[in-house]
Amino acid sequence: MSKINFYLKGIPNDEILEKLKKNDRKFFENEMNLPRAVILSVAHRGMREIYTTGKFIPLRFWNKKERVVKDLLETPKSIAESGKWLKEKKYELEKFLANAKLKYQTVSKGELYELIKGEVKKSKDVDTLEEILSRFTLEHKTKKGTSIKSNTVKKYKSLMLHIERFQGNNQFTPSQYSNNWVESFIIYLRNIAKINDNTLCKYITALKTFFTHFKKRGKIIPADFNEIYVSETEQIVNILTKKELTILENFHFESKYEDQIRDVFLYQCYTGSRYSDIEKINKNEIHTARPIWEYIDKKNGGMIKAPINKACQRIISKYLYLPSVLPIYKNQVMNRKLKTIAEIAGLNRMVKKISSFDGNKKEEYFPLYKIISTHMARKTFISLSLQEEMPERMVREVSGHKDERSFRRYINLNDTHIDKIIKCWDAMNDDANNLIG
């Protein structure tokens, strides 16, 4: 017996829907109104084929039990017409397969495909998210005309994983990516994936770049990002003070392992480097005659000349026996162990951290050791350098920042600029009073 059925892709089960209905009405409504791809399943004499129909129906207008569009007064005309098309297609296929059975004829996959290819696209001919991402990473170029870096590729892979979880499948279906889809995806990222506003902004910016790339190559993607708005929240830049750096440098750790973690972190603080560049550091990049570390920035590909101060030189000299300049650990290990050594060293100054979800800001206070990370070293270098009145242009040359906007995210002037402004104006007022007097 032949069986022909339609299914909506990626619909949540009844238990999840019921929980959403009780706990998050807004997200529940979006789940019900999100257009989902209708899949055609054909089973005939041990053969089962899956096809995409090119039709998209919201769960609100879909009868899961009968697998048809609901016949309601409020059903939009376009959706009702899609429902009529599905009924007609099912009848046509059932008639064809029944006739073949009566005549003891076999039906090949090719013949079945030929019957419906005019309006139905076979699912195996649909690009998967993995395939489309692979194509994107090969074709897409940055504004400088270079290929995207490995860290950026990781961000897109993470984005594709979220899209797959949201859709309930790994198919790249351009026609479904409307503004409504993007807005529902944003709700998913916030409410289900628990993504904060700043990370959400990065994902949506990446999605825009991704879609724009394929729009230019003829894919019909309805989403218009000019009508979609997400914003970042300005973060507190937490750094180590000069005193805390000195404490960390002079502290005696009993564990050799902890001692090495401290040294690597301090080397970052004194050079302003990313940990991704520390991981690939080699001895050929260290020049002792003119003490600099000359390397190619892994993220942006620029040449960096980082001065090596006396503290850095002492750290390097400790590890001359190693094949690499410094002991190298995975970034996750560094970040985990940094919290331990910072706590041991007594770096417990309370610092503020701001998080934002759906525009709602939340301020929390933590001991410094709880939030310390390899990335804080880079912010410490930039901020302390500026506090010591080093020219911003010189600091940016070492940090590798090409634009002021991204550079500003790393700065904590620790109110030194306020003191200098007050001092400057007080001096001007004194001079003016002296002239009057």
MOGI-V853231 format. One record per run of one state. SS is the DSSP state (H for helix, E for strand, C for the rest). FROM is the first residue (numbers start at 1). LEN is the number of residues. Records with the same first field share a line. If there is no record, write none. Layout:
SS = FROM-LEN + FROM-LEN
//
This chain:
C = 1-2 + 9-5 + 24-1 + 34-1 + 45-2 + 64-4 + 70-7 + 103-6 + 117-4 + 126-2 + 140-1 + 142-5 + 148-2 + 168-3 + 172-2 + 177-2 + 192-5 + 216-9 + 228-14 + 251-5 + 272-3 + 279-4 + 288-4 + 297-6 + 308-2 + 319-12 + 345-5 + 358-2 + 372-2 + 388-4 + 400-4 + 409-7 + 437-1
E = 3-6 + 35-10 + 47-12 + 62-2 + 68-2 + 121-2 + 128-1 + 141-1 + 147-1 + 171-1 + 286-2 + 292-5 + 303-5 + 350-8 + 360-8
H = 14-10 + 25-9 + 59-3 + 77-26 + 109-8 + 123-3 + 129-11 + 150-18 + 174-3 + 179-13 + 197-19 + 225-3 + 242-9 + 256-16 + 275-4 + 283-3 + 310-9 + 331-14 + 368-4 + 374-14 + 392-8 + 404-5 + 416-21
//
